[in-house]
Amino acid sequence: MHHVLFVCGWNLLRSPAAEHLFAQWPGIETAAAGTSHDADCVVPAELVDRADTILVMEPRSSRPGRPDQPQVQAR
């Protein structure tokens, strides 16, 4: 099973839509989260550690070492 994590700022539209679209692909397990402290689902370290692939839906969410999300690092 290949684990894919979709990340955007607030986990409202982009990452949940991508998670839903790819959830039916065979051999793929998907999750979605946001980097903002007020996101619907803030990126937990467990999802980052489990992910084989992390797809960032917007450039500002990919900055490594964000103070509000120290567990989100460039990999």
Secondary structure as GFF3:
##gff-version 3
##sequence-region A 1 75
A	DSSP	beta_strand	2	8	.	.	.	ID=ss1
A	DSSP	alpha_helix	14	22	.	.	.	ID=ss2
A	DSSP	beta_strand	28	34	.	.	.	ID=ss3
A	DSSP	alpha_helix	45	50	.	.	.	ID=ss4
A	DSSP	beta_strand	53	56	.	.	.	ID=ss5
A	DSSP	three_ten_helix	59	62	.	.	.	ID=ss6
###
